Amino acid sequence: MPSTFLAYICDMWTELEILRSKYLDLHLDQVIDYEKFSMISIVYNSTKIEGCSLSEFDTRMLLEKDITAKGKPLSDHLMVKDHFVAFKYIKDQAVQKRNFSLDLIKEVAALVMKNTGGPVSSIAGNFDTSKGDLRKAQVYVDHKYFPDYSKVTSLLTKLFENTNASLDHVEGLDVLKLAADVHYYLVNIHPFGDGNGRASRLLMNYIQLYHGEPLIKIFTEDRSQYIDALNRTEEKNDINIFRDFVCDQQVKFFSSELDKYKSKDKGMVFML
């Protein structure tokens, strides 16, 4: 790996540490409705990545005012509402400091797919995506086969053991790395028949909420880089590739929020 690229990666993590400190110094957790608006924005980006047709304004109007977007599919509205309910659920569970378990991720998956999922029949048996059932079928997506369904439970068990062993011992930027790891491994185990991306991004933020860290947003305009980072991480067998992608997304988020804060008083002219 070229030394200039390694220097860039090191600089990116250093920049993240600096921006995180500046962001935390703003005490935005004390700003009225800031967390709610952050959650709504993350829901918009996460569902948009999955092909939802609602704009960010549509998403906000739906979640704040229960106003639907004219001419857009009912299923997209249900996807957004389910995602927001699931987000509020993980926030509550993080306060309780629940460790990762099969029950926890199935509860999250059930909420994500509550109104858009349903029963699935396969040769191996029946399962219901709206109830958070583990899949009983092989999955092939975008030129990739995911692990055989018979291995899902054992893979999850191993992931939970590793995650829970670190969960109460990480701090600072290592929290973000653990969150990225959970996302990567969950989405690659692909335990559910549908909703794996949304559930994985929520459970990534569960780590952040558990530690009181700023939420992570995967920007929908960076979807291709996101997919590429997931693929390259697997191809190179290097988890740092996906960690670096999440770091870059968080740098982008912090920079945007800091810019918004700096410009909050600009243009304030009293026309008397």
N, C-alpha and C positions, 0 to 999 in steps of 0.2 A: 504494500500500500504506500503510495507516494507520501513523503514527509509533509508536503504542503497540505495534503488532504487531512492527515492526522492533526496538523496544527489547526486547521479549520474546525474539526470536530471538537478539539480541546477548547478552542475559543468559543464555540457555540454553547458548551456546557458552562463555561465561565460567564458568558453573557446571560444565560438563564439564571444563574445564581444571583447576579447583580440585579436583573429585572425583577426576579421574585422578591428580593428584599425591598426594592422600591415599591412594588405593587402592594406588599403587605403593609408598608408604612402608610399607605393611603387609608387603611382601615375601612375598606369598602363594605366590609361585613356590617358596618354600622349605618350604611346608607339605606334608606327606606326602599324596600323591594328589589335591592340590587341582586340578591341571590336568586329571587324568582325570575328576574329578567335574564340572568345568566343561564338558568336551567331551561328557560323557554328557547333561548338561542341555541343551546346545545341540542335540545330536542329537534329543533328545525334542521340543524346541520346533520344530525344522525339519521333522521327519517329521509332527508333529501338524498343522502348517500345511497339509500335503499330504493330510490326512485319515486318518492312521494312528490306530488305535483304542487303542494301548498308552498307559497312563498313565506318568507319570514314574517311579513305583515299578516298574512292569512293565519299563520300559526299562532301569532300573538292574539289576534282577535278571537280565534277559536278557544284558546286556553284562558283568556281573560274575560271575554264577554259571551262565550258560547255562541258566537256568530260564525256561520259556515261560509265557505268561499263558493260563490255562485259558479255552477257548471263544473265543479271538480268532484271527483269520485268520493262516494261515501266511505269507501274503504281507506282512503288516504286520511280522512278526518278521524276515523277510528284508530288508525295507526298512531297518529299524533297524540290523541287523548290517552291511549293505552301507554304510550311511551312516557308521558308526563306523570301518570299515576305510578308507573314503575319507578320513575326517578324519585318521587316523593317517598316511596316505600324504602328504597335503599338508603335514603337520607335518615329515615327513622331507625332502620336496622343498624346503621353505622353508629348512631348514638348509643345503642345497646351493646356495641362492641362484639357483635356476633362474628365468630370465625367462619371461614369458608367451609361449606358443606354441600352435599347433594341437595338437601332440603332448601337451602338458601338460593342456590342458582335455579332450581326448579320453580320456586316461588316467583323469582324475578322473571323467568321466561314465560310463566303462565300469565303474568300481568302484561308483559310486552305483546303477547299474542291473544289476549283475552277475547277481543271482538273481531279479530281477522284470521284466527286460526281455527282448527277443527279436527275431526277424526281423520286418520290416514290408515289405509289398509295396505299391508305388505305381505310378502310370502312368509316373513318371520313372525308376523303378528300385527295387531292393531295398536295404534298409539294416537294421542290427541295433543296437537301442538298448543291448543288453547288451555291445556291443563299443565303444561310444562313437562310432559312426558319425554323421556329420552327416546331418541329415534330408534326404530327397529328396521332400518333400511339403509342400503348403501347410498352415499351422496356423491354426486359428481357435479362440480361447478367450475366453469371457466378453465377447462383443461386440467382439472385437478381432482383426484380421488381423495376423499377424507378417510380417516381410519375406519375399519370395519366396525359396525355397530356393536358387535360382541365385545370389543375392546374399550368401549367408551367409559364404562363404569370404573374399570381399573385405571385408565388414564386419568380420569377425574380425581380418583382417590389419591394418586401420586401427586397430582397438581396441588390438591388441597393440603397434603402433608407438607410439601415444600413451601407453599404460601403461608400457611399458619405458623410454620417454624420461624418465619421472618417477620410476620405481621406486626408484632409488638416491639420489634427491635430495630426497625429502620427509622431513619429520620432524614430531614433535609431532602436533597435531590435523590437519595436512595429510595424514598417513597415513590417518586415518579417512575424510577426504574422498575420497581416492583409492580406498579400499576400497569406499565407497558408490558411487562412479562405476562401478567395475568390475562390481559387482553389477547396477546399473541397466542398463548397456548390454548386458551378457551376457544378462540375462533378457529384454530387449527384442529382441535379435537372435534369441533362442530357437533356438540352433543344433541342438538334439537333438530327437528324436521324443518323448522323455519325460525327466523328471528335471531339467529346466532350473532350476527354483526351488532345489532342493537343491544342484545343482552351483554355481549362482551365489552362494548363501550360503556355501558352502565356499570358493569362490575369493575372496570378500570377506574371509574370515578368513585366506586365504593371504597377503594383503597384511599383515595384522596379525602373523602368525607370522613373515613375512619380516623385519619390523622389530622383533620382540620386543615388540610392543604387546599389551595385553589383548584377549582375544577378544571378538567382537561377538555378542550374542544378540538375535535377533528374537523377541520374546515371542509365543507362540501366542495369548494373549488379546487381542493387539493386531493380529490378522490383518486385520481390516477397515480399520484405519488404515494398515497396511502396503500393502494393495492400493490404497487410495485415494491414498497418497503416490506410488506408481508411476504411477497413472493421471494424477494432477494434474501430475506432472513432465512427462509427455508432452504433455498438453493445453496447459500454459503454456509449454512449451519452456524450463523453468527447472530445471536440475540441483540447485539449492540446495534445492528442495522435498524431494527425497529425501535429500539430505545432512542436512537439518534433522531429518528423521524418524529417521535412523540416530543422529544426535546425541542425540535425545530417548531412544531405546532404550538408549544407552550411559549416559546420566545415570541412567536407571531401574536399570540393572544395577549401576553403581557404588554408588548409594544403598542398594540392597538388600544388597550385600556388606558395605558399611561398617556398616550396622545389625546384620547378623549378627555381625560381628566385635566390635562394642561390647557385644553381649549375651551373648558366649560364656561369661562367668563368672557370669551371673545365675542364681539358683536353685540354686547349688552349696551344698547343705546336707548336712553329715555327720550322719547319723542313728545315733548311737552309743548 
